[in-house]
């Protein structure tokens, strides 16, 4: 069964009807609103340089055993499904960084898409221009999935990504909602949904992991690559997307303006 993020929160974000051709001024205003909604969580949050990101050939002990950082990134990589509808953009690769925080291990994945194509051609042209002026070229869409591991037990402790409370894959405006899972025991997760300003909008507890889970299964729910949790991977359908993994360097962090993009909460917080 899929965890239905929209069932209890339909009114959080209105869904604009598709197929409407707006006049230039209205389209430009809507495009600006759409862009501000998408980048409101960027900047002044997590910075890969704010903790010691290890080299891919460094080793970190998990469960008493040493593992290379590149092995850790590969082992705990989340599985992505294009279950509802295939996005117009290609998933190119996933950057990652790995670091140690006390006895925990932090992994941040950055799935990178060729672009972010709005379903309305007029709005897409305007939206692309706005994104290009803010992020620069190429027009990659870079999302994030952060996983915090218990370094002693070798199990997931917390997971964070961005989701959306909309039913329509092609909704005109998609508000980014932060989803954080706090793993309790072996199979249960307490989930908190909150806006980028920190306001909590919903909480729930679900059984969504198996005894042998080493990562999470996520589905692509919107055209701009928001994600939703899959509670029962055995019932999942659609393609599994397996992007190549790339170690994120400080040079790439600066070049692709990660400081302006959506980032996870500071990982020194519980």
C-alpha positions in Angstrom: 0.0 0.0 0.0 1.2 3.5 -0.8 1.3 6.0 2.0 -1.2 8.5 0.7 0.1 12.0 1.5 -2.9 13.7 0.1 -5.7 12.0 2.1 -5.6 14.2 5.2 -4.0 17.3 3.8 -5.8 18.1 0.5 -6.4 21.6 1.6 -2.8 22.4 2.3 -2.0 23.3 -1.3 -4.6 24.2 -3.9 -4.3 22.5 -7.2 -4.6 24.8 -10.2 -6.5 23.3 -13.2 -4.5 22.2 -16.2 -4.8 23.3 -19.8 -5.5 27.0 -19.0 -3.8 29.4 -21.3 -3.1 32.5 -19.3 -2.4 36.0 -20.6 1.3 37.1 -20.5 1.1 39.1 -17.2 -0.9 36.5 -15.4 1.3 33.7 -16.6 4.4 35.6 -15.5 3.0 36.2 -12.1 2.0 32.6 -11.7 5.4 31.5 -12.8 7.0 33.8 -10.2 4.8 32.4 -7.5 5.5 28.9 -8.6 9.3 29.5 -8.5 9.2 31.2 -5.1 7.2 28.2 -3.8 9.8 25.8 -5.2 12.9 27.6 -3.8 11.7 29.0 -0.5 13.7 26.3 1.3 16.9 27.0 -0.4 19.9 28.6 1.2 20.7 29.2 4.9 20.1 25.5 5.7 22.4 22.5 5.4 25.7 23.0 3.7 27.9 20.1 2.7 30.8 22.1 4.0 29.3 22.5 7.4 30.3 19.0 8.5 33.3 16.9 7.5 32.3 15.2 4.3 34.6 12.3 3.9 36.5 11.2 0.8 34.8 8.3 -1.0 37.9 6.1 -0.1 37.7 7.0 3.6 36.3 4.3 5.9 33.7 4.7 8.7 32.8 2.0 11.2 29.2 0.8 11.1 28.1 -2.0 13.3 31.7 -2.5 14.4 32.9 -3.1 10.8 34.8 -0.5 8.6 33.2 0.4 5.3 34.5 2.7 2.6 32.2 5.8 2.1 31.5 4.8 -1.5 30.3 1.4 -0.2 28.1 3.0 2.4 26.5 5.3 -0.2 25.8 2.4 -2.5 24.5 0.1 0.2 21.9 2.6 1.7 20.9 4.3 -1.6 17.1 4.8 -1.7 15.1 3.2 -4.5 13.1 5.5 -6.7 10.0 4.4 -8.6 8.2 6.3 -11.4 4.9 4.8 -10.4 2.3 7.3 -11.2 3.6 8.8 -14.4 7.0 9.1 -16.1 8.5 12.6 -15.8 9.5 14.4 -18.9 13.0 14.7 -17.6 15.8 12.1 -17.4 17.4 11.1 -14.1 21.1 11.6 -14.8 22.9 10.7 -11.6 22.8 11.1 -7.9 25.5 13.1 -6.1 26.2 12.0 -2.5 28.2 13.0 0.5 29.0 10.9 3.6 30.1 12.1 7.0 30.2 11.0 10.7 28.3 12.8 13.4 29.3 11.4 16.8 28.3 7.8 16.6 25.9 8.3 13.7 26.6 8.4 10.0 25.0 10.9 7.7 24.4 10.3 4.0 22.9 13.0 1.7 21.9 12.0 -1.8 21.1 14.5 -4.5 19.1 12.9 -7.4 19.8 15.1 -10.4 17.4 15.5 -13.3 18.1 16.9 -16.7 15.6 19.7 -16.0 12.2 20.4 -14.5 9.5 20.6 -17.2 6.3 22.2 -16.3 3.3 20.6 -18.0 2.1 23.9 -19.5 4.4 24.9 -22.4 3.9 28.7 -21.8 4.6 28.5 -18.1 7.5 26.1 -18.7 9.2 28.7 -21.0 8.8 31.4 -18.4 9.7 29.1 -15.5 12.9 27.9 -17.2 14.0 31.5 -17.7 13.5 32.3 -14.0 15.3 29.2 -12.9 18.2 29.8 -15.2 18.7 33.3 -13.9 18.7 32.1 -10.3 20.5 28.8 -10.5 22.5 29.2 -13.7 23.0 26.7 -16.6 22.5 23.8 -17.2 18.9 23.7 -15.8 19.4 20.7 -13.6 16.7 19.9 -11.0 18.6 18.7 -7.9 16.5 17.3 -5.1 17.8 15.7 -1.9 17.3 12.6 0.3 19.1 12.5 3.6 19.6 9.3 5.7 21.0 9.2 9.2 22.3 5.9 10.4 22.9 4.5 13.8 26.6 3.7 13.5 26.4 1.1 16.3 23.5 -0.9 15.0 23.9 -0.1 11.3 20.2 0.7 10.9 18.4 3.8 9.6 17.7 6.4 12.3 16.1 9.2 10.3 15.2 10.0 6.7 14.2 13.3 5.2 13.0 14.4 1.7 10.6 16.7 0.1 7.0 15.7 -0.8 3.8 17.4 -1.9 0.2 17.2 -0.8 -1.4 17.2 -4.3 -3.2 14.4 -6.2 -2.4 15.7 -9.6 1.0 14.8 -11.1 0.7 17.9 -13.4 -0.6 20.4 -10.8 0.4 23.9 -11.8 1.7 24.9 -8.3 3.4 22.4 -6.0 4.3 23.5 -2.5 7.4 21.7 -1.2 6.5 19.9 2.1 9.4 18.5 4.1 8.9 14.9 5.2 11.0 13.5 8.0 10.8 9.9 9.2 12.1 9.1 12.7 12.6 5.3 12.8 11.2 3.7 16.0 12.3 0.1 16.5 12.7 -2.1 13.5 9.6 -1.4 11.4 7.8 1.7 12.6 8.4 5.3 11.6 7.0 8.5 13.1 6.5 10.9 10.2 6.4 14.7 10.6 5.4 16.9 7.7 6.2 20.6 7.9 6.6 23.6 5.7 9.9 25.2 4.9 9.4 27.8 7.6 9.3 25.1 10.2 5.5 25.0 10.8 4.3 21.4 11.4 1.3 20.5 9.2 0.8 16.9 10.0 2.1 13.9 12.0 1.5 10.2 11.7 3.0 6.9 12.6 3.2 4.0 10.1 4.7 0.6 9.7 6.7 1.0 6.5 9.9 -0.9 7.0 10.8 -4.6 7.0 13.1 -6.2 9.5 15.8 -6.3 6.7 15.3 -2.8 5.3 18.5 -0.9 4.7 16.9 2.0 2.9 13.6 3.5 1.8 11.5 3.1 -1.3 10.1 6.4 -2.8 7.9 7.2 -5.7 7.9 10.3 -7.9 4.6 12.1 -7.4 4.9 15.3 -9.4 6.4 16.8 -12.6 9.0 18.6 -10.5 10.1 15.4 -8.8 8.6 15.5 -5.4 8.7 12.2 -3.6 6.3 10.0 -1.7 7.0 7.1 0.7 6.1 3.6 -0.4 5.0 1.6 2.7 4.9 -1.8 1.0 7.7 -2.2 -1.6 6.4 -5.7 -2.5 3.3 -4.0 -3.9 5.1 -1.3 -5.8 4.8 -1.0 -9.5 6.6 1.0 -12.2 10.3 1.3 -13.1 13.0 1.4 -10.5 15.3 4.2 -11.4 18.9 3.4 -10.5 21.1 6.5 -11.1 24.9 6.3 -11.1 26.4 7.6 -7.8 28.8 10.5 -7.8 30.7 11.9 -4.9 29.8 15.6 -4.4 32.8 17.9 -4.3 33.1 21.4 -2.9 33.8 22.7 -6.4 30.6 21.1 -7.7 28.7 22.5 -4.6 29.7 26.0 -5.6 29.5 25.6 -9.4 25.9 24.3 -9.3 24.8 26.8 -6.6 23.7 24.1 -4.1 23.6 26.9 -1.5 20.5 28.2 -3.3 18.8 24.9 -3.6 16.6 22.9 -1.3 18.6 21.3 1.4 17.9 19.0 4.4 17.6 20.3 7.9 20.9 20.7 9.8 21.9 17.2 10.7 23.0 18.0 14.2 19.3 18.2 15.0 17.4 15.1 16.1 
